[in-house]
Amino acid sequence: MTVTVSPEKFTMVNYDADVIASIVQTLLDQIGLPDLDVQIKVDETSPLGRVHVLSEDPVVIEAESGAIEDPKRPRQLSEPGAADVLGRALLRVADRRTPGFADAPGDADLTLPQTIAWAVYANGRLERLGYLSQRQRWLYHFRNRHGFTDVADAAFERLWTGPSLTWDEISALSEGAIAHEPVA
């Protein structure tokens, strides 16, 4: 298993490729994918925060530098932030490798509520692995897309605590919460 990070030497931000590779290696070991080859491409020219899985075989993840930047120290790497965003991406890759996610749409075809629901499911698992969770932040994101209702809160809780959900279960929880959203 190899983890490669590009660029190998950062010039616009004060990131260390070896530290990023170590974070990814630890995540892969914890997620159960220790033999996976992963390429992390950091666009250090962009302060934005998007992360995309470009390929699942081989695994190629592209992150804009703002996605892994310490919000209190510009141009510095946030190790917890990197574990958060790269962990979500790696969990999505791991999920797609299971039969329960065979019918999941490609990332570009996910609706915003589906994307948020899947991220909630991933973040709950990251919290159980010992990573910073930002549970309230994700609850707010979930409510914004699924409604501020008891049904949405119950769906969030099931996603957050679910140890092994399938795509159909995630999708059903998302759709069920939206269906109970009050009409304005």
SERO-4910 file (N, C-alpha, C, O; in steps of 0.05 Angstrom, whole numbers):
BEGIN
 pado doro    nc1    nc2    nc3   cac1   cac2   cac3    cc1    cc2    cc3    oc1    oc2    oc3
  Met    A     17    -23      0      0      0      0     18     25      0     37     27     15
  Thr    A     11     43    -17     26     68    -18      7     91    -18    -14     91    -30
  Val    A     15    111     -3      1    137     -3     20    157    -15     42    161     -4
  Thr    A     12    170    -36     28    191    -48     13    218    -46    -11    219    -50
  Val    A     28    239    -40     16    265    -38     31    283    -58     56    283    -59
  Ser    A     15    298    -73     28    318    -91     15    345    -86     -9    347    -82
  Pro    A     32    365    -86     60    365    -92     76    353    -68     66    353    -45
  Glu    A     99    343    -74    116    332    -53    127    354    -35    131    350    -11
  Lys    A    131    377    -47    141    401    -32    122    424    -38    119    432    -61
  Phe    A    110    435    -17     91    457    -20    106    483    -20    125    486     -5
  Thr    A     97    501    -37    110    527    -39     92    551    -31    101    572    -23
  Met    A     65    547    -34     46    568    -28     33    566     -1     24    586     10
  Val    A     33    542     10     23    537     37     44    522     52     61    508     41
  Asn    A     42    523     78     62    510     96     52    482    104     46    477    127
  Tyr    A     48    465     84     39    437     89     63    418     86     82    425     72
  Asp    A     61    395     98     81    375     96     68    350     84     50    339     95
  Ala    A     78    342     60     66    319     46     68    294     63     50    277     62
  Asp    A     90    291     78     93    267     95     72    266    117     62    244    124
  Val    A     65    289    128     45    290    149     18    282    137      3    267    149
  Ile    A     11    293    114    -14    286    101    -15    257     95    -36    243     99
  Ala    A      7    246     84      8    217     78      4    200    103     -9    179    102
  Ser    A     15    209    125     13    194    150    -16    194    160    -26    174    170
  Ile    A    -29    217    157    -58    219    165    -74    200    148    -91    185    159
  Val    A    -69    199    122    -84    181    104    -78    152    111    -97    136    111
  Gln    A    -53    146    116    -46    118    123    -60    109    148    -71     87    149
  Thr    A    -61    126    168    -74    119    193   -104    115    188   -116     95    198
  Leu    A   -116    132    173   -145    129    166   -149    103    151   -168     88    158
  Leu    A   -133     96    132   -136     71    117   -135     47    135   -150     28    133
  Asp    A   -116     47    154   -113     25    173   -138     23    190   -148      1    194
  Gln    A   -148     46    200   -172     46    217   -197     38    202   -215     25    213
  Ile    A   -199     47    177   -223     41    161   -224     12    152   -245      1    146
  Gly    A   -200      0    151   -199    -28    142   -190    -31    113   -197    -51    100
  Leu    A   -176    -12    103   -166    -12     75   -136     -9     74   -126      8     59
  Pro    A   -121    -24     90    -92    -19     93    -76    -24     67    -54    -15     64
  Asp    A    -87    -40     49    -72    -47     24    -79    -30      0    -72    -36    -22
  Leu    A    -94     -8      5   -103      9    -17    -82     29    -25    -69     42     -7
  Asp    A    -77     33    -51    -60     54    -61    -76     79    -64    -98     79    -75
  Val    A    -66    101    -53    -81    126    -53    -63    149    -62    -40    151    -53
  Gln    A    -74    166    -79    -60    190    -88    -76    214    -77   -101    215    -82
  Ile    A    -64    232    -63    -76    256    -54    -64    279    -70    -40    283    -68
  Lys    A    -80    294    -84    -71    316   -100    -82    342    -86   -106    346    -86
  Val    A    -64    358    -76    -72    383    -62    -67    406    -81    -45    410    -91
  Asp    A    -88    421    -87    -85    445   -104    -79    468    -85    -97    481    -74
  Glu    A    -53    473    -82    -45    494    -64    -50    522    -74    -46    542    -60
  Thr    A    -59    525    -99    -66    551   -111    -94    560   -104   -101    583   -108
  Ser    A   -110    543    -92   -137    550    -86   -142    550    -55   -137    530    -42
  Pro    A   -152    572    -45   -158    573    -16   -186    562    -10   -194    562     13
  Leu    A   -199    552    -30   -226    541    -26   -225    514    -12   -203    504     -8
  Gly    A   -247    502     -6   -248    478     11   -261    453     -1   -271    437     13
  Arg    A   -260    451    -27   -273    427    -40   -254    403    -40   -230    406    -43
  Val    A   -266    380    -37   -252    354    -39   -268    336    -57   -292    333    -54
  His    A   -254    324    -77   -267    307    -96   -252    280    -98   -228    280    -97
  Val    A   -267    259    -99   -256    233   -105   -256    231   -136   -277    228   -148
  Leu    A   -233    233   -148   -231    233   -178   -232    205   -189   -242    201   -211
  Ser    A   -222    186   -174   -221    158   -183   -222    140   -158   -211    146   -137
  Glu    A   -235    117   -162   -236     97   -140   -217     74   -145   -212     59   -126
  Asp    A   -207     71   -169   -189     49   -175   -170     58   -198   -177     54   -221
  Pro    A   -147     69   -192   -136     74   -165   -150     97   -151   -164    113   -164
  Val    A   -147     98   -125   -160    120   -110   -144    145   -113   -120    147   -107
  Val    A   -158    166   -124   -146    192   -128   -165    212   -116   -188    214   -124
  Ile    A   -155    227    -97   -171    248    -83   -158    275    -88   -134    278    -84
  Glu    A   -174    294    -97   -164    321   -101   -176    339    -80   -200    339    -76
  Ala    A   -159    354    -67   -168    373    -46   -156    400    -51   -133    404    -56
  Glu    A   -174    420    -50   -164    448    -51   -152    453    -24   -161    443     -3
  Ser    A   -131    470    -23   -115    473      1   -132    484     25   -125    478     48
  Gly    A   -153    499     19   -170    509     40   -184    487     56   -193    491     78
  Ala    A   -187    464     43   -202    441     56   -186    430     80   -198    419     98
  Ile    A   -160    433     80   -143    421    101   -127    443    116   -108    437    130
  Glu    A   -135    468    112   -121    491    125   -132    496    153   -156    492    158
  Asp    A   -115    503    171   -123    511    198   -138    538    196   -126    558    187
  Pro    A   -163    539    203   -178    564    200   -168    587    218   -174    610    213
  Lys    A   -152    581    238   -142    602    256   -113    609    249   -102    629    259
  Arg    A   -101    593    231    -73    599    223    -71    595    193    -65    573    183
  Pro    A    -76    616    178    -76    614    149    -50    602    138    -28    607    148
  Arg    A    -54    586    117    -32    572    102    -19    551    119      2    540    110
  Gln    A    -30    544    142    -19    522    159    -38    498    157    -62    501    155
  Leu    A    -27    474    157    -43    450    156    -58    446    182    -47    449    204
  Ser    A    -83    438    180    -98    429    203   -100    399    202   -114    387    185
  Glu    A    -85    386    220    -85    356    220   -113    345    226   -122    327    212
  Pro    A   -127    356    246   -155    346    250   -173    352    226   -190    335    219
  Gly    A   -170    375    214   -186    382    190   -180    364    167   -198    355    152
  Ala    A   -154    357    163   -147    339    141   -158    311    146   -169    298    128
  Ala    A   -157    302    171   -168    276    178   -198    276    173   -209    256    164
  Asp    A   -211    298    179   -240    300    175   -248    298    146   -263    280    139
  Val    A   -237    315    129   -246    316    101   -236    292     86   -250    281     69
  Leu    A   -211    284     91   -200    261     76   -212    235     87   -216    216     72
  Gly    A   -219    234    113   -232    211    124   -260    207    112   -267    185    106
  Arg    A   -275    229    108   -301    227     95   -298    216     67   -314    198     59
  Ala    A   -279    226     52   -275    216     25   -267    187     24   -277    172      8
  Leu    A   -249    179     42   -240    151     43   -263    132     52   -265    110     42
  Leu    A   -280    141     70   -303    125     78   -322    122     55   -334    100     52
  Arg    A   -326    142     39   -343    140     16   -332    120     -4   -347    104    -15
  Val    A   -305    120     -8   -292    100    -25   -296     72    -13   -303     54    -27
  Ala    A   -292     69     13   -296     43     26   -324     34     23   -329     10     17
  Asp    A   -343     52     28   -372     44     25   -377     34     -4   -391     13     -7
  Arg    A   -367     48    -24   -373     41    -51   -361     13    -59   -369      1    -79
  Arg    A   -342      3    -43   -330    -23    -48   -347    -45    -35   -339    -69    -38
  Thr    A   -369    -39    -23   -386    -59    -10   -411    -64    -27   -420    -46    -41
  Pro    A   -423    -88    -25   -447    -93    -41   -470    -75    -33   -488    -69    -50
  Gly    A   -471    -65     -8   -493    -48      1   -493    -20    -13   -513     -6    -10
  Phe    A   -472    -14    -27   -471     12    -41   -469      9    -71   -462     28    -85
  Ala    A   -476    -14    -81   -474    -20   -110   -492     -1   -126   -486      6   -149
  Asp    A   -515      7   -114   -534     24   -128   -531     54   -122   -547     70   -132
  Ala    A   -510     61   -107   -506     89   -100   -499    105   -126   -482     96   -141
  Pro    A   -511    128   -129   -504    145   -152   -475    154   -150   -464    155   -128
  Gly    A   -463    161   -173   -437    173   -172   -438    199   -157   -459    212   -154
  Asp    A   -415    208   -148   -414    233   -132   -427    256   -146   -441    272   -133
  Ala    A   -423    259   -172   -434    282   -187   -465    280   -189   -478    300   -194
  Asp    A   -476    256   -185   -505    252   -188   -519    252   -161   -544    250   -161
  Leu    A   -505    255   -139   -518    256   -113   -532    283   -110   -522    304   -118
  Thr    A   -556    282    -98   -569    307    -91   -555    319    -67   -540    305    -53
  Leu    A   -559    344    -61   -547    357    -38   -557    343    -12   -540    338      6
  Pro    A   -583    337     -9   -591    323     15   -577    295     18   -570    287     40
  Gln    A   -574    281     -4   -561    255     -3   -531    258      5   -521    243     21
  Thr    A   -518    278     -6   -490    284      0   -487    289     30   -469    279     43
  Ile    A   -505    305     41   -504    312     70   -510    288     87   -496    283    107
  Ala    A   -530    272     79   -536    247     94   -513    228     95   -506    217    116
  Trp    A   -499    224     72   -476    206     71   -453    218     88   -439    203    101
  Ala    A   -450    244     87   -429    257    103   -434    253    133   -416    249    149
  Val    A   -459    255    141   -467    251    169   -460    223    177   -448    218    199
  Tyr    A   -466    203    160   -460    175    166   -430    172    169   -421    158    187
  Ala    A   -414    184    151   -385    182    152   -374    195    178   -357    184    191
  Asn    A   -384    219    184   -374    233    208   -380    219    234   -364    220    252
  Gly    A   -403    206    235   -409    190    259   -388    168    263   -380    162    285
  Arg    A   -381    155    240   -361    134    242   -333    145    249   -318    133    264
  Leu    A   -327    168    238   -301    181    245   -300    188    275   -279    184    288
  Glu    A   -322    197    286   -323    203    314   -318    177    331   -303    178    350
  Arg    A   -329    155    323   -325    130    337   -296    120    335   -287    104    351
  Leu    A   -282    130    314   -253    123    311   -236    142    328   -211    139    329
  Gly    A   -248    162    340   -233    180    358   -227    207    345   -211    223    357
  Tyr    A   -239    214    322   -233    239    310   -253    261    319   -275    254    328
  Leu    A   -245    286    316   -262    308    322   -287    306    305   -286    302    281
  Ser    A   -311    310    318   -335    304    303   -351    328    293   -362    326    271
  Gln    A   -352    349    307   -368    372    301   -397    364    296   -410    371    277
  Arg    A   -407    348    315   -435    337    313   -456    359    309   -473    356    292
  Gln    A   -455    380    324   -475    401    322   -474    415    295   -495    422    284
  Arg    A   -451    418    284   -448    430    257   -462    412    236   -477    422    219
  Trp    A   -458    386    239   -470    367    219   -500    365    224   -515    361    205
  Leu    A   -509    367    249   -538    367    254   -551    391    241   -572    389    229
  Tyr    A   -538    414    243   -548    438    230   -549    435    200   -569    442    187
  His    A   -527    425    188   -527    420    159   -550    401    151   -564    406    132
  Phe    A   -553    380    166   -574    360    160   -602    373    162   -618    369    144
  Arg    A   -607    388    183   -633    402    186   -638    421    164   -661    424    155
  Asn    A   -617    436    155   -621    455    133   -631    441    107   -645    453     92
  Arg    A   -623    416    103   -631    402     78   -654    383     82   -666    374     62
  His    A   -660    376    107   -680    356    112   -703    365    130   -722    350    135
  Gly    A   -701    390    140   -722    401    156   -715    401    186   -700    384    195
  Phe    A   -727    420    200   -723    422    228   -747    408    242   -764    421    254
  Thr    A   -747    381    240   -769    365    251   -758    343    268   -735    336    267
  Asp    A   -776    331    283   -769    308    299   -761    284    281   -743    269    288
  Val    A   -774    282    258   -767    260    239   -739    264    229   -724    245    226
  Ala    A   -732    289    222   -705    294    212   -684    289    234   -663    277    228
  Asp    A   -690    297    258   -672    292    280   -668    262    285   -646    253    291
  Ala    A   -689    246    283   -687    217    287   -671    205    264   -655    187    269
  Ala    A   -675    215    239   -659    205    217   -630    212    220   -612    195    215
  Phe    A   -624    236    230   -596    244    235   -584    225    255   -562    215    251
  Glu    A   -598    220    277   -588    203    298   -582    175    288   -561    163    295
  Arg    A   -599    164    271   -595    137    260   -570    138    242   -554    119    242
  Leu    A   -567    159    225   -544    161    208   -518    164    225   -498    151    219
  Trp    A   -519    181    245   -495    186    261   -486    162    277   -462    157    279
  Thr    A   -505    146    286   -497    123    303   -497     97    288   -488     76    299
  Gly    A   -505     97    263   -506     72    248   -479     60    242   -462     73    229
  Pro    A   -474     36    251   -447     24    247   -444     13    218   -421     12    208
  Ser    A   -465      4    206   -462     -7    179   -488     -5    164   -504    -24    162
  Leu    A   -493     18    153   -517     23    137   -511     18    107   -487     17     99
  Thr    A   -531     14     92   -529     11     63   -537     37     49   -548     54     62
  Trp    A   -532     39     23   -541     62      9   -571     65     10   -581     87     13
  Asp    A   -585     43      7   -615     44      7   -625     55     34   -644     70     35
  Glu    A   -612     48     56   -620     57     83   -614     87     85   -630    102     96
  Ile    A   -590     96     76   -583    124     77   -603    141     61   -613    161     70
  Ser    A   -608    131     37   -626    145     19   -655    147     30   -668    167     29
  Ala    A   -664    125     42   -691    124     54   -693    143     78   -713    156     81
  Leu    A   -672    144     94   -672    162    117   -674    191    107   -688    207    118
  Ser    A   -658    197     87   -658    224     75   -685    231     64   -697    252     70
  Glu    A   -696    214     47   -722    219     34   -744    220     55   -762    237     52
  Gly    A   -743    203     75   -764    203     95   -764    229    111   -786    240    118
  Ala    A   -741    239    117   -739    265    132   -750    287    115   -765    305    125
  Ile    A   -743    288     89   -752    309     71   -783    308     68   -796    328     67
  Ala    A   -794    283     67   -823    280     64   -839    292     87   -862    299     84
  His    A   -826    293    111   -840    304    134   -834    333    139   -843    345    159
  Glu    A   -820    346    121   -814    374    124   -839    390    119   -853    386    100
  Pro    A   -845    409    137   -870    425    133   -868    442    108   -847    452    100
  Val    A   -890    444     94   -892    460     70   -895    489     78   -912    496     95
  Ala    A   -878    506     66   -879    535     74   -902    549     61   -906    573     65
***
